[in-house]
Structure formats: structure tokens, C-alpha cells
Amino acid sequence: GLMREAGPGAFLGEVAMIGGSPYSITATAADAVSTARIDRDLFLRVAQEFPEFGTAVLRSLSRKLELSVQDLEEARQLFQKARSFRSL
């Protein structure tokens, strides 16, 4: 699967949380870590009541989207460099 490194204050699963879809993730900590697991209702309530939380979530989503676009571009470049299936 896809592996990424997450730093302090990272959100994991926020895309699924916002969309209300099931989500599963495995995270391994390199050092001591504190986490909080929250349900969708609490997530949405906190996002509404604390604008700075909402801003942080949007910033996280933006960064993840940027990384996904970079991954897709790298894959596109690899496909362009690969031999055509027609030549096999």
C-alpha cells in the first residue's frame, strides 16, 4: 500500500470523515505519540465551532491532494517512458 510520513498535528482519515465513508488505516509511530479517535459527528461539530481546526483540516487536505497529484504525474511520466503494449 501507499506509505506516507505524518508529522505532529497530522490528520489521518479526514477525507473519509468528511465524506462519511468507511476508512481503514494502519499507522506506526517512530516515537511516543498521543492520538484521538473521534466520530464523524464530533469531527463536524469541532470543525464548525473552531475555525482554526477547520482551517487546519483544509490545509491538510490541500497538502494530501498536492501529493496525490505529484504521484499521478510521476505515474504518467513512467507510462509515457514505457514501451507500448502494441510493440510486444
GULOMI-149656 format. One record per residue (C-alpha): x, y, z. Coordinates in nm, 4 decimals, always signed. Example, Ala and Ser with C-alpha at 12.3 -4.5 7.8 and 13.67 -1.06 7.14 Angstrom:
<nodes>
<node px="+1.2300" py="-0.4500" pz="+0.7800"/>
<node px="+1.3670" py="-0.1060" pz="+0.7140"/>
</nodes>
This chain:
<nodes>
<node px="+0.0000" py="+0.0000" pz="+0.0000"/>
<node px="+0.0865" py="+0.3655" pz="-0.0125"/>
<node px="+0.3106" py="+0.4818" pz="+0.2690"/>
<node px="+0.3477" py="+0.8409" pz="+0.3841"/>
<node px="+0.5111" py="+1.0052" pz="+0.6802"/>
<node px="+0.2929" py="+1.2137" pz="+0.9123"/>
<node px="+0.4277" py="+1.4745" pz="+1.1499"/>
<node px="+0.2950" py="+1.6436" pz="+1.4631"/>
<node px="-0.0667" py="+1.7560" pz="+1.4355"/>
<node px="-0.1360" py="+1.5332" pz="+1.1343"/>
<node px="-0.4879" py="+1.4234" pz="+1.0481"/>
<node px="-0.5437" py="+1.0675" pz="+0.9304"/>
<node px="-0.8707" py="+0.9698" pz="+0.7688"/>
<node px="-1.0184" py="+1.3189" pz="+0.7415"/>
<node px="-1.1205" py="+1.2708" pz="+0.3777"/>
<node px="-1.3332" py="+0.9709" pz="+0.4717"/>
<node px="-1.4591" py="+1.1529" pz="+0.7803"/>
<node px="-1.5838" py="+1.4481" pz="+0.5763"/>
<node px="-1.7338" py="+1.2223" pz="+0.3100"/>
<node px="-1.8852" py="+0.9850" pz="+0.5639"/>
<node px="-1.7292" py="+0.6796" pz="+0.4022"/>
<node px="-1.5656" py="+0.3801" pz="+0.5739"/>
<node px="-1.1926" py="+0.4120" pz="+0.6239"/>
<node px="-0.9145" py="+0.1910" pz="+0.7492"/>
<node px="-0.5557" py="+0.2935" pz="+0.8109"/>
<node px="-0.2524" py="+0.1451" pz="+0.9762"/>
<node px="-0.0102" py="+0.3835" pz="+1.1430"/>
<node px="+0.3217" py="+0.3020" pz="+1.3056"/>
<node px="+0.4829" py="+0.5538" pz="+1.5390"/>
<node px="+0.8592" py="+0.6016" pz="+1.5409"/>
<node px="+0.8420" py="+0.7759" pz="+1.8807"/>
<node px="+0.5903" py="+0.8226" pz="+2.1611"/>
<node px="+0.2642" py="+0.9586" pz="+2.0249"/>
<node px="-0.0732" py="+1.0783" pz="+2.1508"/>
<node px="-0.3783" py="+1.0180" pz="+1.9344"/>
<node px="-0.7504" py="+1.0795" pz="+1.9460"/>
<node px="-1.0148" py="+0.8811" pz="+1.7615"/>
<node px="-1.3291" py="+1.0798" pz="+1.7039"/>
<node px="-1.6568" py="+1.0025" pz="+1.5310"/>
<node px="-1.7966" py="+1.1988" pz="+1.2380"/>
<node px="-2.0498" py="+1.3986" pz="+1.4441"/>
<node px="-1.7815" py="+1.5259" pz="+1.6811"/>
<node px="-1.5461" py="+1.5951" pz="+1.3917"/>
<node px="-1.8049" py="+1.8089" pz="+1.2126"/>
<node px="-1.9067" py="+1.9877" pz="+1.5334"/>
<node px="-1.5473" py="+2.0780" pz="+1.6183"/>
<node px="-1.4874" py="+2.1940" pz="+1.2588"/>
<node px="-1.7896" py="+2.4255" pz="+1.2862"/>
<node px="-1.7160" py="+2.5603" pz="+1.6333"/>
<node px="-1.3409" py="+2.6128" pz="+1.5916"/>
<node px="-1.2482" py="+2.7850" pz="+1.2644"/>
<node px="-0.8772" py="+2.7224" pz="+1.3246"/>
<node px="-0.9477" py="+2.3466" pz="+1.3299"/>
<node px="-1.1404" py="+2.3740" pz="+1.0036"/>
<node px="-0.8520" py="+2.5699" pz="+0.8515"/>
<node px="-0.6022" py="+2.3060" pz="+0.9665"/>
<node px="-0.8144" py="+2.0293" pz="+0.8138"/>
<node px="-0.8379" py="+2.2174" pz="+0.4827"/>
<node px="-0.4611" py="+2.2732" pz="+0.4862"/>
<node px="-0.4089" py="+1.9002" pz="+0.5447"/>
<node px="-0.6479" py="+1.8100" pz="+0.2621"/>
<node px="-0.4740" py="+2.0534" pz="+0.0299"/>
<node px="-0.1333" py="+1.9013" pz="+0.1032"/>
<node px="-0.2627" py="+1.5464" pz="+0.0512"/>
<node px="-0.4214" py="+1.6478" pz="-0.2781"/>
<node px="-0.0930" py="+1.8056" pz="-0.3864"/>
<node px="+0.0947" py="+1.4836" pz="-0.3030"/>
<node px="-0.1625" py="+1.2756" pz="-0.4925"/>
<node px="-0.1270" py="+1.4961" pz="-0.7991"/>
<node px="+0.2516" py="+1.4556" pz="-0.7797"/>
<node px="+0.2119" py="+1.0763" pz="-0.7557"/>
<node px="-0.0183" py="+1.0746" pz="-1.0591"/>
<node px="+0.2240" py="+1.2893" pz="-1.2574"/>
<node px="+0.5110" py="+1.0534" pz="-1.1738"/>
<node px="+0.2990" py="+0.7567" pz="-1.2831"/>
<node px="+0.2019" py="+0.9380" pz="-1.6052"/>
<node px="+0.5679" py="+1.0036" pz="-1.6841"/>
<node px="+0.6553" py="+0.6372" pz="-1.6225"/>
<node px="+0.3778" py="+0.5238" pz="-1.8565"/>
<node px="+0.4985" py="+0.7651" pz="-2.1238"/>
<node px="+0.8511" py="+0.6244" pz="-2.0989"/>
<node px="+0.7322" py="+0.2628" pz="-2.1007"/>
<node px="+0.7143" py="+0.0623" pz="-2.4216"/>
<node px="+0.3806" py="+0.0474" pz="-2.5915"/>
<node px="+0.1816" py="-0.2738" pz="-2.5492"/>
<node px="+0.1356" py="-0.2716" pz="-2.9266"/>
<node px="+0.5076" py="-0.3326" pz="-2.9734"/>
<node px="+0.5010" py="-0.6558" pz="-2.7713"/>
</nodes>
